[in-house]
Amino acid sequence: MAKKTRAPAAESGGRYRTGVYPGTFDPITNGHLDIVSRAVKVVDKLVVAVAVNIGKGPLFSLKERVAMCRREVDKLDLKAAKVEVVPFDTLLMDFVTTRGADLIIRGLRAVSDFEYEFQMAGMNTRINGKVETLFLMASERNQFIASRLVKEVARLGGDISSFVPAAVNRSVRAKYNA
C-alpha cells in the first residue's frame, strides 16, 4: 500500500473523501491502473473493490484477482495516495456505506459504457443519494481495452502484452496453457 505523506483533507480543514472503484478486474488491465492513478488525485483514500461477480464467469478466482490487483497497484507511483484493495460480495451501495465512502469511481471507454453506467448511477442514487458517482474517461491509449477482449485475444493465442502488466500477462497465459 502506498504511504500517505500529505495531511488528509480533514486534518487540513477540508473534507476527507473516500472513493470506491469497483470492478471484477478479471484481469486487471492497464486501463484499470490508469483509472486508479487518476482517481487518487480526487480522493484522499481509494478503495479498489474487487467484486465476486460469478455471473461473469471469471477466469481468475476472487483470491487471485485481489492478489493481482494488490500487486499491480503497489507497483504504481502514487506518491501521497492511500489505496486499499479488498474483495466484496454485497450490494455496492452497502459496501460503499460500510467503507465510509462518498464517491464511486467508474471508468468510461465508449458510448456503450456510458449507457450502462448512467443506469447504474441512477439506481445507486435512488438507493443512497448521499453517494456521488464520478466518471473518469479512459485515456486515449486505453479506450479500447476491456478485460473481456484481453481474455479473448489471449485465449486465441494473441499478444496481450500492451494491454496488461507483464505479471498479469504471465498469469493469463498460464491459465490458458494449463
C-alpha positions in Angstrom: 0.0 0.0 0.0 1.3 3.5 -0.9 2.3 5.6 2.1 0.5 8.8 2.8 2.8 11.8 3.0 0.4 14.7 2.9 -2.2 15.6 5.6 -5.7 14.3 4.7 -8.2 17.0 3.8 -10.0 16.5 7.1 -6.8 17.3 9.0 -6.2 20.4 6.9 -9.7 21.8 7.5 -11.3 20.3 4.4 -13.4 17.2 3.8 -11.8 13.8 3.8 -13.0 12.0 0.7 -13.1 8.2 0.2 -13.8 6.8 -3.2 -14.6 3.2 -4.2 -13.5 1.9 -7.6 -15.5 -1.3 -8.0 -15.0 -3.9 -10.7 -14.4 -7.6 -11.5 -10.8 -6.9 -12.6 -10.6 -10.2 -14.4 -7.8 -9.5 -15.1 -6.7 -6.0 -14.1 -5.6 -4.1 -17.2 -3.5 -1.1 -18.0 -6.8 0.8 -18.4 -7.9 -0.1 -14.8 -4.5 1.0 -13.5 -4.8 4.3 -15.4 -8.1 5.0 -13.7 -6.6 4.1 -10.3 -3.7 6.6 -10.9 -6.1 9.3 -11.9 -8.7 8.6 -9.2 -6.2 9.1 -6.3 -5.9 12.7 -7.5 -9.5 13.4 -6.4 -9.8 11.4 -3.3 -7.9 11.1 0.0 -8.4 7.3 0.0 -9.3 5.0 -2.8 -10.7 1.5 -2.2 -10.3 -0.8 -5.2 -13.2 -3.1 -4.6 -12.9 -6.5 -6.4 -16.3 -8.0 -7.0 -17.1 -11.7 -6.7 -19.4 -11.4 -9.8 -19.8 -15.2 -10.5 -22.3 -14.3 -13.2 -19.5 -13.1 -15.5 -17.7 -16.5 -15.2 -14.3 -15.1 -14.2 -11.1 -16.6 -15.4 -9.4 -16.0 -12.1 -10.7 -16.7 -8.6 -11.6 -13.8 -6.3 -8.5 -14.5 -4.3 -6.3 -14.5 -7.4 -7.9 -11.2 -8.7 -7.4 -9.5 -5.3 -3.8 -10.6 -5.2 -3.2 -9.4 -8.8 -4.8 -6.0 -8.1 -2.8 -5.5 -4.9 0.5 -6.4 -6.6 -0.1 -4.1 -9.6 -1.5 -1.2 -7.6 1.5 -1.4 -5.2 3.8 -1.0 -8.3 2.2 2.3 -9.2 3.9 5.6 -8.3 1.0 7.0 -6.3 3.1 9.3 -4.1 0.9 10.5 -1.3 -2.1 8.4 -2.1 -3.7 5.9 0.2 -5.1 2.9 -1.7 -6.6 -0.3 -0.4 -7.6 -3.4 -2.4 -10.4 -5.5 -1.0 -12.9 -8.1 -2.1 -16.6 -7.6 -1.8 -19.7 -9.7 -2.4 -22.5 -7.4 -1.3 -24.7 -4.7 -2.9 -22.3 -2.0 -4.0 -24.1 0.7 -2.1 -24.0 -1.3 1.1 -20.2 -1.8 0.6 -19.7 1.9 -0.1 -21.6 2.7 3.1 -19.6 0.3 5.3 -16.3 1.8 3.9 -17.4 5.3 4.8 -17.1 6.3 1.1 -18.9 9.2 -0.5 -17.8 8.6 -4.1 -18.0 5.7 -6.6 -15.3 6.0 -9.3 -16.1 4.5 -12.7 -14.1 4.5 -15.9 -15.8 5.1 -19.3 -14.4 4.0 -22.6 -17.2 4.4 -25.1 -20.8 5.5 -25.5 -21.9 1.9 -24.8 -20.2 2.1 -21.4 -22.0 5.4 -20.7 -25.4 4.0 -21.3 -24.9 1.1 -18.8 -23.0 3.3 -16.2 -25.7 6.0 -16.5 -28.4 3.4 -15.5 -26.2 2.1 -12.6 -25.5 5.6 -11.3 -29.2 6.4 -11.3 -30.1 3.2 -9.5 -27.3 3.8 -7.0 -28.5 7.4 -6.4 -32.0 6.1 -5.6 -30.5 3.6 -3.1 -28.3 6.2 -1.5 -28.5 9.8 -2.6 -25.5 10.8 -0.4 -23.0 8.9 -2.6 -21.9 10.5 -5.9 -20.6 8.7 -9.0 -17.6 10.2 -10.6 -16.9 9.1 -14.2 -13.3 9.2 -15.5 -12.8 8.9 -19.2 -10.3 6.3 -20.3 -7.1 7.8 -21.6 -6.7 7.7 -25.3 -4.2 4.8 -25.2 -6.6 2.7 -23.1 -10.0 3.5 -24.6 -10.4 0.1 -26.3 -9.0 -2.1 -23.5 -11.6 -4.4 -21.9 -10.8 -7.4 -19.7 -13.3 -9.5 -21.8 -11.4 -8.7 -25.0 -8.0 -9.2 -23.4 -9.1 -12.7 -22.3 -10.4 -13.5 -25.8 -7.2 -12.4 -27.5 -5.1 -14.4 -25.1 -7.4 -17.5 -25.4 -6.8 -17.4 -29.2 -3.1 -17.1 -28.8 -2.7 -13.3 -29.4 -0.3 -10.9 -27.8 -1.8 -9.1 -24.8 1.4 -7.6 -23.6 0.4 -4.0 -24.4 -2.9 -4.3 -22.6 -1.8 -5.7 -19.2 1.2 -5.5 -16.9 3.8 -8.2 -17.5 2.9 -10.3 -14.4 -0.7 -10.2 -15.4 0.2 -11.3 -18.9 2.1 -14.3 -17.5 -0.9 -15.2 -15.2 -3.4 -15.0 -18.1 -1.1 -17.1 -20.3 -0.7 -19.7 -17.5 -4.5 -20.0 -17.2 -4.9 -20.7 -21.0 -1.9 -23.0 -21.2 -2.9 -25.1 -18.2 
